[in-house]
């Protein structure tokens, strides 16, 4: 007899791991569905950084099996009138505050159902105004992993709050793009997909006061401490330093302008 796969719940928060917040969420999930496979996507989002959380979730969710429940709690408006949304796509379920966190997910998988989470019988009996991760998101996610129909969570929504993510701008001879994420290695990840560039060898990249000729296949193609450009795992152009930090070397971060030209 084939054993059914364990339901997957992913957790993405800005809670860090120094406190007990993440552990309590996992405890609530385990009490309701001890068979759930709870995977920590990350808890290292900068506090209240909804944009960073949207990028992280949008980059990662597609690598999980169909039916996964993704819980994202970066929630500066906790306890306010902001909504909690359950979003269903063809392959996944998402729970998040309705603050733009699901923007990139909704761009990459069309929502088939949007529901405001209001039905208190699926929450913990006592709901703190400051910790909805434990008292609302965790028990609702556990029940969804058991097969709860999302339509029972509350009224349907027409749309979600969407962030205005910057798009790369075409200009004569190339692109003006922007750094949208800095990872823990100091790589500057831009909003320009690598497939927008026809010839990776014949490219000139201007970032800060520096110029980079060509896009490498890997970090190791550059010498130690050398600045380079690659198409990273997100599929976007990123600026890196082999065995170093581009963010520290260039003293640049999210929002910095990067210009990409045909080097002819």
C-alpha positions in Angstrom: 0.0 0.0 0.0 1.4 3.4 -1.0 1.8 5.8 1.9 0.4 9.3 1.4 3.0 12.0 1.5 3.1 14.1 4.6 1.5 17.5 4.1 4.0 20.3 3.8 3.8 23.7 5.6 6.5 26.3 5.0 7.2 29.1 7.4 8.7 32.5 6.4 8.9 35.2 9.1 11.0 38.1 10.5 11.0 36.5 13.9 14.6 35.3 14.0 15.6 32.3 16.1 16.7 33.9 19.3 13.1 34.0 20.8 10.5 31.3 21.1 8.1 32.7 18.5 8.9 30.3 15.7 8.9 27.3 18.2 5.4 28.3 19.5 4.0 28.4 15.9 5.4 24.9 15.3 4.0 23.7 18.6 0.5 24.9 17.6 0.8 23.2 14.2 2.0 19.9 15.8 -0.9 19.9 18.3 -3.4 20.1 15.4 -1.6 18.1 12.7 1.4 16.2 14.1 1.9 14.6 10.7 2.6 17.9 9.0 6.1 18.4 7.6 7.0 21.9 8.7 9.8 23.5 6.7 11.6 26.7 7.7 11.9 28.8 4.6 13.6 31.5 6.5 13.2 33.5 9.7 15.9 36.0 8.9 13.8 38.5 7.0 14.7 42.0 8.4 12.1 43.2 10.9 9.0 44.6 9.1 10.7 44.2 5.7 7.6 43.3 3.6 9.4 43.9 0.3 12.3 41.5 1.3 9.7 38.9 2.4 7.8 39.2 -0.9 11.0 38.6 -2.9 12.1 35.7 -0.7 8.7 33.9 -1.0 8.3 34.7 -4.7 11.7 33.2 -5.4 11.2 30.0 -3.4 7.6 28.7 -3.4 7.8 27.0 -6.8 10.3 24.5 -5.6 7.8 22.8 -3.3 5.4 20.0 -4.2 1.9 20.7 -5.2 -0.4 21.1 -2.2 2.1 22.9 0.1 0.7 25.5 2.5 3.0 28.5 2.6 2.7 30.7 5.7 4.4 34.1 5.6 4.3 36.4 8.6 6.0 39.7 8.2 3.3 41.8 9.6 3.9 45.4 10.7 0.1 45.9 10.9 -0.6 43.0 13.3 -3.6 43.8 15.5 -4.8 46.6 13.2 -7.6 46.6 10.6 -5.3 45.0 8.0 -6.7 41.7 6.5 -5.3 38.2 6.6 -5.6 36.5 3.3 -5.7 32.9 2.1 -4.7 32.7 -1.5 -5.1 29.5 -3.6 -3.3 29.0 -6.9 -3.3 26.0 -9.2 -0.6 24.3 -7.1 -0.3 25.9 -3.7 -2.0 27.6 -0.7 -0.7 30.8 0.9 -1.5 32.5 4.2 -0.2 36.1 4.7 -1.2 39.5 5.9 -2.7 41.5 3.1 0.1 44.0 2.9 1.7 43.2 -0.4 3.7 40.2 0.7 2.0 38.0 -1.9 2.7 40.4 -4.8 5.4 38.3 -6.6 3.6 35.0 -6.0 0.4 36.4 -7.6 2.5 37.5 -10.6 4.0 34.0 -11.1 0.9 31.9 -10.3 -2.6 33.3 -11.0 -4.7 33.2 -7.9 -7.8 31.0 -8.3 -9.3 31.9 -4.9 -8.8 34.8 -2.5 -10.4 34.6 0.9 -10.2 37.0 3.9 -9.4 34.9 7.0 -12.1 35.9 9.6 -13.6 32.6 10.9 -12.5 32.6 14.5 -13.4 28.9 15.2 -10.2 28.0 13.3 -8.0 30.2 15.5 -6.7 29.5 19.0 -9.3 30.3 21.7 -7.4 33.3 22.9 -6.0 35.6 20.2 -3.2 38.0 21.1 -3.3 41.3 19.3 0.5 41.2 18.8 1.1 37.5 17.9 -1.2 36.4 15.1 1.5 34.1 13.9 0.9 31.8 16.8 -2.8 32.4 17.4 -4.2 32.7 13.8 -1.7 31.7 11.1 -0.4 28.5 12.7 -3.8 26.9 13.6 -5.3 27.9 10.2 -2.3 26.5 8.3 -2.5 23.2 10.3 -6.2 22.9 9.5 -5.6 23.7 5.8 -2.9 20.9 5.7 -5.6 18.5 7.0 -7.9 19.4 4.1 -9.9 22.3 5.3 -11.6 24.0 2.3 -10.3 27.6 2.2 -13.8 28.9 1.4 -14.7 28.2 5.0 -12.2 30.7 6.3 -14.3 33.8 5.5 -15.6 36.0 2.7 -14.1 36.1 -0.7 -11.9 38.9 -1.8 -11.6 40.4 -5.3 -7.9 41.2 -5.1 -5.0 41.6 -2.7 -2.8 44.5 -1.8 0.1 44.6 -4.3 3.5 46.3 -3.9 4.8 48.5 -6.7 8.0 46.5 -7.5 10.4 48.4 -9.8 10.7 47.0 -13.3 13.8 47.2 -15.5 13.6 50.0 -18.0 14.7 49.7 -21.6 17.0 52.5 -22.7 19.1 53.1 -25.8 21.6 50.3 -26.0 20.5 48.5 -22.9 18.7 48.5 -19.6 18.4 50.6 -16.5 17.7 48.2 -13.6 17.7 48.2 -9.8 19.1 46.1 -6.9 16.0 44.5 -5.3 17.8 42.2 -2.9 21.1 41.8 -1.1 21.7 38.2 0.1 23.8 37.2 3.1 26.9 36.9 0.9 26.6 40.5 -0.2 25.5 39.7 -3.7 23.4 42.5 -5.3 20.5 40.9 -7.1 18.8 43.1 -9.7 15.4 43.1 -11.2 16.8 42.3 -14.7 16.2 38.7 -15.8 19.2 37.1 -17.4 17.2 36.1 -20.5 16.8 39.8 -21.4 20.5 39.8 -22.4 21.3 38.3 -25.9 25.0 37.9 -25.6 26.4 37.5 -22.1 30.0 38.0 -23.3 29.4 41.3 -25.0 27.9 43.2 -22.1 29.1 46.3 -20.2 27.6 46.7 -16.7 27.9 50.0 -14.8 27.4 49.9 -11.1 28.4 52.7 -8.8 31.7 54.0 -10.2 32.7 50.5 -11.5 32.4 48.8 -14.8 32.1 45.1 -15.4 32.7 43.5 -18.8 30.7 40.4 -19.6 28.6 38.1 -17.5 30.4 35.0 -16.0 29.0 31.5 -15.7 30.0 31.1 -12.0 31.6 33.1 -9.2 34.8 31.0 -9.5 35.5 32.3 -13.0 36.7 35.5 -11.3 39.8 35.8 -9.2 39.6 36.2 -5.4 38.2 39.7 -4.6 37.3 40.4 -8.2 34.0 42.1 -9.0 31.8 40.2 -11.5 28.3 39.7 -12.8 26.5 36.4 -13.1 23.0 35.1 -13.7 22.1 33.9 -10.2 19.8 31.2 -9.0 16.9 33.5 -9.1 17.4 33.9 -12.9 18.3 37.5 -12.5 21.5 39.4 -13.1 23.5 39.9 -9.9 26.7 41.7 -9.0 29.1 39.7 -6.8 32.6 39.6 -5.5 34.4 36.2 -5.6 35.1 35.3 -2.0 33.8 38.7 -0.9 30.8 41.0 -0.6 29.8 43.2 -3.5 27.6 45.2 -1.1 30.6 46.0 1.1 33.0 46.6 -1.8 30.7 49.0 -3.6 28.9 50.3 -0.5 25.6 49.8 -2.3 22.4 48.1 -1.3 18.7 47.7 -2.3 17.6 50.5 -4.6 21.0 51.0 -6.2 20.9 51.6 -10.0 22.6 49.1 -12.3 23.0 49.9 -16.0 23.5 47.1 -18.6 24.6 47.9 -22.1 25.7 46.0 -25.2 29.5 46.1 -25.2 30.1 46.5 -28.9 
